[in-house]
Amino acid sequence: MKQFNINGVEVFAEEAERYVQINDASEAVLRSAWDEIISRFAGFEIALCYHNNEPPAGFLTEIGAEPLDDCIEMRLPRDGFNSLRPAGVFILGEEDFNEFAALHDERNPDMYWTGARIKSDLTRWRIFITRGGGKINGYAMTMVRLRDERQAEIFCVEADYADEIKSLLVAAASDAFESGKDEIIFMPDAGTPQHDAALSAGFFETGYYKGYKIKLMK
C-alpha cells in the first residue's frame, strides 16, 4: 500500500484496487481532512479502523459509514502454547485453491482479503483445511508476513462445528510457532465459537478492534 498524509490523516491506499485504509483517526482530524479525502479518493472503498480506540460513532454515522468488524483482540505467546498439532487438518494444496477461494468469498463477502487478492501473493499466507464428503469443510488463514516478523496473524477460521474450529486454530498456531514466530494475533467476534476456541487454546484477550466501511461516490 502507498502511504499519504492528508491534513494530518495517515492514509494507506491500494490505488489499483480502489481501496483505502485509515487507522485510529479522531473525529477532529477526520473532519479536517474529509473533504480532501472525498476529492482525492472518489469511487474508492474506505476502511476506517480502530484498535483499542473508540471510534467517533456520531461522525461515522454522519458520513454514512457502515459497521464492518467488532472483534476481540487476542494474543498467544509461544510459551503459552503446548498443544499438539491435531490430525485431520491439512495445508492447502494448489489443486484445491479455487475450491477454497469460492468457500472463503462466500463466508466472508466483506473481507478485503478476497480469494483473488490472496492468490495474487500466496507467499504471505499459510492456509489450512479440513475435508469431508469430498469437499473442503473448513479452513484457517494465517498471514505470516507482518511488519513485526516475530508475529503471525490468524485472519479467520471458518467451520461449522466447534471441535473443527479448534482443530484448525491449533493447527495454524502450531505451524506458526514451528516456523519461528514468537506470538500469534487473532481477532474473533466476541461470543463466537472462534472466540471460545481461542480461549481454550490459550489465547489471552488483550484489546478490541472495530472497523467501518464506506464507498465514496465518484
C-alpha positions in Angstrom: 0.0 0.0 0.0 1.1 3.6 -0.7 1.0 5.9 2.3 -0.3 9.5 2.1 -0.7 12.2 4.7 -3.8 14.3 4.2 -4.2 17.2 6.7 -2.7 15.0 9.4 -4.5 11.8 8.5 -2.3 8.9 7.5 -4.0 7.2 4.6 -2.9 3.8 3.1 -4.1 3.2 -0.4 -4.2 0.4 -2.9 -5.0 2.5 -5.9 -5.3 -0.4 -8.4 -7.9 -2.0 -6.0 -9.5 1.4 -5.3 -9.2 0.7 -1.6 -8.1 3.0 1.3 -7.5 2.2 5.0 -7.4 4.8 7.7 -6.3 3.8 11.2 -7.4 5.3 14.6 -8.2 8.8 13.3 -10.0 11.1 15.7 -13.2 12.9 14.8 -11.4 16.3 14.7 -8.7 15.1 12.4 -11.1 13.3 10.1 -13.3 16.3 9.9 -10.4 18.5 8.9 -9.4 16.1 6.1 -12.6 14.6 5.0 -13.4 16.9 2.0 -9.9 16.3 0.6 -10.2 12.6 1.1 -13.5 12.6 -0.7 -12.0 14.5 -3.6 -8.7 12.5 -3.8 -10.3 9.1 -3.5 -13.7 9.4 -5.3 -15.0 5.9 -6.1 -12.8 4.2 -3.6 -13.9 2.0 -0.7 -12.7 3.5 2.6 -12.0 1.3 5.6 -11.9 3.2 8.9 -10.2 1.0 11.6 -9.9 1.5 15.3 -7.6 -0.6 17.5 -8.2 -0.3 21.3 -9.6 3.1 20.5 -13.3 4.1 20.5 -14.5 5.2 17.0 -16.2 8.6 16.6 -19.7 7.0 16.2 -21.6 10.2 15.5 -19.3 11.3 12.7 -19.2 7.8 11.1 -23.0 7.8 11.1 -23.0 11.3 9.6 -20.8 10.3 6.7 -22.7 7.0 6.1 -20.0 4.6 7.2 -21.3 1.1 8.0 -20.1 -1.2 10.8 -17.8 -3.9 9.4 -16.0 -5.5 12.3 -16.4 -5.7 16.1 -13.7 -8.0 17.3 -11.8 -9.1 20.4 -8.0 -8.7 20.1 -6.4 -11.9 21.3 -2.7 -13.0 21.5 -0.9 -16.2 22.1 2.8 -16.3 23.1 4.9 -19.2 22.2 5.5 -20.1 25.9 1.7 -20.1 26.5 1.1 -22.9 24.0 1.6 -26.6 24.5 -1.0 -28.3 22.2 0.0 -30.9 19.7 -0.8 -30.4 16.0 -4.2 -32.1 15.5 -4.8 -34.9 13.0 -7.2 -34.2 10.1 -6.0 -30.7 9.2 -4.0 -30.2 6.0 -2.1 -27.4 4.3 -4.0 -26.2 1.3 -2.6 -27.5 -2.0 -2.6 -25.6 -5.3 -5.1 -28.1 -6.7 -7.7 -27.1 -4.0 -7.2 -23.3 -4.2 -10.2 -22.5 -6.3 -12.5 -24.5 -4.1 -11.1 -22.8 -1.0 -11.4 -19.3 -2.6 -15.1 -19.9 -3.5 -15.8 -21.0 0.1 -13.9 -18.1 1.6 -15.6 -15.5 -0.6 -19.0 -17.0 0.3 -18.3 -17.0 4.0 -16.6 -13.6 4.1 -18.1 -11.4 1.4 -17.0 -8.1 3.1 -13.4 -9.1 3.8 -10.7 -7.1 2.0 -8.7 -10.3 1.5 -10.7 -11.9 -1.2 -9.7 -15.2 -2.8 -8.3 -13.3 -5.8 -6.2 -11.0 -3.5 -4.9 -13.9 -1.6 -3.9 -15.7 -4.8 -2.0 -12.6 -6.0 0.6 -13.1 -3.3 0.4 -16.6 -1.7 3.8 -16.1 -0.1 2.3 -14.1 2.7 -0.2 -16.9 3.7 -0.4 -20.3 5.2 -3.9 -21.8 4.7 -5.2 -24.9 6.4 -8.2 -27.0 5.6 -10.4 -29.9 6.8 -12.1 -32.1 4.3 -15.2 -34.4 4.4 -17.7 -35.7 1.9 -15.4 -34.9 -1.0 -15.2 -31.2 -0.2 -13.5 -28.6 2.0 -15.5 -28.3 5.2 -13.4 -25.6 7.0 -10.3 -23.5 6.8 -7.9 -21.2 8.7 -5.8 -18.4 7.1 -2.6 -17.2 8.7 -0.7 -14.2 7.5 2.9 -14.9 8.1 4.4 -11.6 6.8 3.7 -8.8 9.2 5.7 -5.6 10.0 6.9 -7.4 13.1 8.5 -10.5 11.7 8.2 -12.3 15.1 4.4 -12.3 14.8 1.8 -14.1 12.7 -1.9 -13.3 12.5 -4.7 -15.8 12.0 -7.2 -13.8 9.9 -10.1 -16.1 10.1 -11.2 -19.6 11.0 -14.3 -21.0 9.3 -16.0 -24.3 10.0 -19.5 -25.5 11.1 -18.5 -27.3 14.3 -16.7 -26.1 17.4 -14.3 -29.0 17.6 -13.3 -28.5 13.9 -12.8 -24.7 14.6 -10.5 -25.5 17.5 -8.5 -28.1 15.4 -8.0 -25.6 12.6 -6.9 -22.9 15.1 -4.5 -25.1 16.9 -3.0 -26.4 13.6 -2.5 -22.8 12.5 -0.9 -21.8 15.8 1.4 -24.9 15.8 2.6 -24.2 12.3 3.4 -20.6 13.1 5.4 -21.5 16.1 7.2 -24.2 14.3 8.2 -21.7 11.7 9.8 -19.5 14.3 7.1 -17.0 15.3 7.0 -15.8 18.9 3.4 -14.5 19.0 0.1 -15.1 17.2 -2.7 -12.5 16.9 -6.3 -13.5 16.4 -9.3 -11.2 16.3 -12.6 -13.1 16.5 -16.0 -11.7 17.1 -17.0 -11.9 20.8 -19.0 -14.8 22.0 -18.5 -16.9 18.8 -17.2 -20.5 18.6 -13.9 -19.0 17.3 -13.6 -16.8 20.4 -14.3 -19.8 22.7 -11.8 -22.0 20.8 -9.1 -19.4 21.1 -9.6 -19.1 24.9 -9.4 -22.9 25.2 -6.2 -22.9 23.1 -4.5 -20.5 25.5 -5.1 -17.1 23.8 -5.4 -14.1 26.0 -7.8 -11.2 25.4 -5.7 -8.1 25.0 -8.0 -5.5 23.5 -10.5 -4.9 20.8 -10.9 -3.8 17.2 -13.8 -2.0 15.4 -14.0 -1.4 11.7 -16.3 0.6 9.4 -16.5 1.0 5.7 -17.9 3.5 3.2 -17.9 3.6 -0.6 -17.2 7.1 -1.8 -19.3 8.4 -4.7 -17.5 9.1 -8.0 
